Every structure is written in C-alpha cells, then in structure tokens.
Amino acid sequence: MAASLCSAVFFVFTSCEDKVTDAQKKADNNFASQILYNANIVQRDSGEISLRFKAPVIEKYELIDSPYVVAKKGFYLEYFDKKKKSEIPGKIWANHAIYYEKKNFYEAKGNVKILTNEGTSFATQSIFWDRTKKQMYTKDTVYVMDNKGNTLIGNNGMIANDDFSEYTFFNNTGSFPSKEIPSVKR
C-alpha cells in the first residue's frame, strides 16, 4: 500500500512538472536572441550602396515560430533606387518598426515620414510594406507634399507601389494647379 501511494504521488508530481516544463519552453523562446546597439548597417549590391539603416536598438527574435526583427526606439533608413540611377537617396523615419521574416513584411508606426529621391514627402502614423507584392499601404491619414509645394491629404489612407511610382489615395483633398493634373483620354 505504501509503495503504491508513493508511486502515485511520484506520478502526480512528475506529470505536473512536465506541464510546467512545456509551458516554460514556450515562454522561454520569446526573447531576443540578438541585440544590436547603435546599429549602423550598410547594404551593398555590386559594390554600390543600396541601403543605409540606423537604429538605437535592434532586437531579433528568431527562436519562435514566426521570427521577427524589431526597432522599438525608432529608425532611419536611406535607400538608393538602381532603376532611377539617382545619387539622392530616398529616406524613411519612424518611431517603431517590425520586420516579419517569413512573410517578408514590414510595419512602421509612429510619426512615419517618407521622402522619395524625387523630393515628394509623405507623413502618416503607420505604413505597411509587403515586399512580396511590392506594395505599401496604410489606412491612416496621409499628408503628401511634392517638391513644388503642392499638397494632398489622403484622409482614409493610400496604396502605393513600393518605389512610389504609382499611388492611390482614399477620400483625398488638397491643392494642385489644374495644369499639373493629368488629363484622362477617352
């Protein structure tokens, strides 16, 4: 009787211990496996700079099912468009960013500012970039100013090609000289 009681108590403790261990394993994987401080990353393509990225802190979470990289304290990015062969980089700033590796998807939030290499500026509170579809979008209000001072406000967001060669605004207002509005041929 004493032996069966001891084995029953042992079984209860070991089975509870296994459950705690499984829960701990799941919780223990969600930590930054890599942390970079004062990051200054330069990406090159065929010897030419294609991207400059700066952030006070970058954390990489790669020991989980959906790995991601996060810049919680903001970032600054310069990108060079090889197609346009411009010496002037495009620039992006934001207070927070996340990159989901498996989805190849970026998310930037908080005072997002984008300046294209052609001088058009975009300001919004969040933007999402699907690199697979080569598309950027937001549902937040977007403020746009071109290099001539013309302004446009997309009150319900926008969708754009990731090179900003084409974009669509929703519920927009603004001021553009009528000569600069393209005519529609029918």
C-alpha positions in Angstrom: 0.0 0.0 0.0 2.8 2.4 0.9 4.6 1.6 -2.3 1.5 2.3 -4.4 0.9 5.6 -2.6 4.5 6.6 -3.2 4.3 5.8 -6.8 1.0 7.6 -7.2 2.5 10.8 -5.5 5.6 10.5 -7.7 3.4 10.2 -10.9 1.4 13.3 -9.9 4.5 15.4 -9.3 6.2 14.3 -12.5 3.2 14.8 -14.7 2.6 18.3 -13.2 6.3 19.0 -13.7 6.1 18.1 -17.4 3.2 20.5 -17.9 5.2 23.3 -16.3 8.2 22.5 -18.4 6.2 22.5 -21.6 4.7 26.0 -20.7 8.2 27.2 -19.7 9.6 26.0 -23.1 7.0 28.1 -25.0 7.6 31.2 -22.8 11.4 30.8 -22.8 11.6 31.0 -26.6 10.1 34.5 -26.9 13.3 36.6 -26.1 15.7 38.5 -28.3 18.4 36.1 -29.5 20.4 39.0 -30.9 20.5 42.7 -29.8 22.4 45.4 -31.7 23.0 48.8 -30.0 23.7 51.9 -32.1 23.2 49.9 -35.3 24.6 51.4 -38.5 24.0 48.9 -41.2 25.2 49.4 -44.8 23.9 47.0 -47.6 25.8 46.9 -50.9 24.8 45.5 -54.3 27.6 45.0 -56.8 29.9 47.3 -54.8 27.4 50.2 -54.6 25.5 51.2 -51.5 21.8 50.2 -51.9 20.7 50.8 -48.3 21.8 52.5 -45.1 19.9 51.7 -41.8 20.4 53.3 -38.4 18.7 52.5 -35.2 19.5 52.9 -31.5 18.5 49.3 -30.7 17.6 46.4 -33.0 16.3 43.1 -31.4 16.0 39.8 -33.3 13.5 37.2 -32.1 14.4 34.0 -34.1 13.7 31.1 -31.7 9.9 31.3 -32.2 7.6 30.0 -35.0 7.2 33.4 -36.6 10.6 35.1 -36.3 10.8 38.9 -36.4 13.2 41.9 -36.0 12.1 45.0 -34.1 13.4 48.5 -33.8 11.5 49.7 -30.7 13.3 53.0 -30.3 13.0 54.2 -33.9 15.0 54.0 -37.1 16.3 56.0 -40.0 16.7 54.4 -43.5 18.2 55.6 -46.7 17.6 53.6 -49.9 19.0 54.0 -53.4 16.9 53.1 -56.4 19.1 51.4 -59.0 16.4 51.8 -61.7 16.3 55.6 -61.4 20.1 55.8 -61.0 19.8 58.7 -58.6 22.6 59.9 -56.4 20.0 61.2 -53.9 18.6 58.5 -51.6 15.0 58.1 -50.5 14.6 58.3 -46.8 12.2 56.7 -44.2 11.9 57.6 -40.5 9.6 56.2 -37.8 9.4 55.7 -34.0 8.9 51.9 -34.2 9.4 49.2 -36.8 9.0 45.4 -37.1 10.1 43.1 -39.9 8.4 39.6 -40.1 10.9 37.4 -41.8 8.7 34.5 -43.0 6.1 36.9 -44.5 8.8 39.3 -45.9 6.6 42.1 -44.4 7.5 45.4 -42.7 5.4 47.6 -40.4 6.4 51.1 -39.3 4.5 53.1 -36.7 4.6 56.5 -35.0 5.5 59.7 -36.9 6.3 57.8 -40.2 8.0 60.1 -42.7 9.0 59.1 -46.2 11.0 61.3 -48.6 11.4 60.0 -52.1 14.5 60.6 -54.1 12.4 62.9 -56.3 11.6 65.2 -53.3 8.0 64.1 -52.6 7.3 63.7 -48.9 4.7 61.5 -47.2 3.7 61.7 -43.5 1.4 59.3 -41.6 1.2 57.4 -38.4 1.7 53.9 -39.8 2.6 52.2 -43.0 2.8 48.5 -44.0 5.2 47.2 -46.7 4.5 43.8 -48.3 7.8 43.2 -50.1 6.4 40.1 -51.9 3.7 42.1 -53.5 5.9 45.2 -53.8 3.2 47.3 -52.2 3.0 49.8 -49.3 -0.3 50.8 -47.7 -2.0 52.4 -44.7 -5.5 53.3 -43.6 -4.3 56.3 -41.6 -4.4 59.8 -42.9 -1.5 60.6 -45.3 -0.1 64.0 -45.9 1.8 64.5 -49.1 3.8 67.4 -50.4 5.6 67.4 -53.7 8.9 69.2 -54.5 6.8 72.2 -55.9 4.9 72.7 -52.7 1.6 71.1 -53.8 -0.2 69.3 -51.0 -2.6 66.4 -50.9 -4.3 64.7 -47.9 -5.5 61.1 -48.2 -8.0 61.1 -45.2 -8.5 57.3 -45.4 -5.0 56.1 -46.3 -3.3 55.0 -49.5 -1.9 52.1 -51.5 1.4 52.6 -53.4 4.0 50.7 -55.3 7.0 50.2 -53.1 9.0 52.5 -55.4 6.2 55.2 -55.2 5.9 55.2 -59.0 2.1 54.9 -58.6 -0.1 55.5 -55.6 -3.8 55.8 -54.8 -5.3 57.9 -52.1 -8.7 57.4 -50.4 -11.1 60.3 -49.6 -8.5 62.9 -50.6 -8.3 66.7 -50.5 -5.6 69.1 -51.4 -4.3 71.8 -53.8 -2.7 71.1 -57.1 -2.6 73.6 -60.0 -5.0 72.4 -62.7 -2.2 72.3 -65.3 -0.4 69.6 -63.3 -3.4 67.3 -63.0 -3.1 64.7 -65.8 -5.9 64.6 -68.3 -7.8 61.4 -68.9 -8.0 60.4 -72.5 -11.2 58.6 -73.6 
